[in-house]
Amino acid sequence: MNWEFSMTNKVGGTKRQEYQRVFDRIRALIDGERDEIAVLATVAAELRLAFSHFHWVGFYRVVSPGLLKVGPYQGAHGCLTIPFDRGVCGRCARESCTQIVADVRQLPYHIACSATTLSEIVVPVRDARGEVRAVLDIDSDLPGAFDCVDQKALEALAAEISN
């Protein structure tokens, strides 16, 4: 797997380096693994351990048309089921594009699975046909915790685990 992304920009260099380290660990752990749940569980655990400001990391899987179901994940409980027409995860699945929310309190359609979440990034995970098969959801207790460095890195990761 090649999760390389531009490392030349000095802005966010430390974050880029940490993403590269965690991607290397994930790559080593899932090498040869074909079970989707094992791969997703490993990714969630490694991301949660790597970044102290990630208080919830997990996947919502498409289980039927227009419906997401939680798991695997790391952190406190998550919402069990999310329709595509609700919340940030639903919007990500519906629109098939990354969602970054700097302050969830300002978003009327945000679903508060945790009262402490202040910011969130949700990245689509696609199947071989390009259809969304899951979303990677990461929450933080800090406002504005996610930026374009996170987006680029997590989209690269999602693309790799899609194959």
Residue pairs with C-beta under 8 A, 6 or more apart in sequence:
1 27
1 160
2 160
3 20
3 23
3 27
3 153
3 156
3 157
3 160
4 156
5 16
5 19
5 152
5 153
5 156
6 16
6 152
7 13
7 16
7 17
7 20
9 16
11 149
12 147
12 149
15 149
15 150
15 153
16 149
16 153
18 50
18 51
19 50
19 149
19 153
21 50
22 46
22 47
22 50
22 51
23 153
23 156
23 157
25 46
25 50
26 42
26 43
26 46
26 157
29 42
29 46
30 38
30 39
30 42
30 43
30 161
33 39
33 42
37 71
37 72
39 161
40 59
40 61
40 71
40 72
40 134
40 161
41 72
43 59
43 136
43 157
43 161
44 57
44 58
44 59
44 72
44 73
44 74
45 57
45 74
47 54
47 57
47 74
47 138
48 54
48 56
48 57
48 74
48 75
53 140
53 141
53 142
53 145
54 138
54 139
54 140
55 75
55 76
55 114
55 116
55 117
55 139
55 140
55 141
56 73
56 74
56 75
56 76
56 78
56 113
56 114
56 117
56 137
56 138
56 139
57 73
57 74
57 75
57 136
57 137
57 138
57 139
58 70
58 71
58 72
58 73
58 74
58 75
58 78
58 136
58 137
59 70
59 71
59 72
59 73
59 125
59 134
59 135
59 136
59 137
60 68
60 69
60 70
60 71
60 78
60 82
60 89
60 93
60 134
60 135
60 137
61 68
61 69
61 71
61 133
61 134
62 68
62 93
62 132
62 133
62 134
63 69
66 83
66 84
66 85
67 81
67 82
67 83
67 84
68 81
68 82
68 83
68 84
68 89
68 90
68 93
68 134
68 135
69 80
69 81
70 78
70 79
70 80
70 81
70 82
71 78
73 137
75 114
75 139
76 114
77 113
78 113
78 137
79 87
79 111
79 113
82 89
82 90
82 111
83 90
84 90
84 91
84 93
84 94
85 94
86 109
86 111
87 109
87 110
87 111
88 99
88 101
88 104
88 107
88 109
88 110
88 111
88 120
88 122
88 137
89 111
89 122
89 135
89 137
91 99
91 109
91 122
92 98
92 99
92 122
92 123
92 124
92 132
92 135
93 124
93 132
93 135
96 124
96 126
96 130
96 132
97 124
98 121
98 122
98 123
98 124
98 151
98 154
98 155
99 120
99 121
99 122
100 120
100 121
100 146
100 147
100 150
100 151
101 107
101 110
101 119
101 120
101 121
102 119
102 143
102 144
102 146
103 118
103 119
103 143
103 144
104 110
104 112
104 117
104 118
104 119
104 120
105 118
110 120
113 139
114 139
116 141
117 139
117 140
117 141
118 140
118 141
118 142
118 143
118 145
119 139
119 140
119 142
119 143
119 144
119 145
119 146
120 137
120 138
120 139
120 140
120 146
121 137
121 138
121 146
121 150
121 151
121 154
122 135
122 136
122 137
122 138
123 135
123 136
123 151
123 154
123 155
123 157
123 158
124 132
124 134
124 135
124 136
124 158
125 132
125 133
125 134
125 135
125 136
125 158
125 161
125 162
126 132
126 133
126 158
126 159
126 162
127 133
127 162
128 162
128 163
133 162
136 154
136 157
136 158
138 146
138 150
138 154
140 146
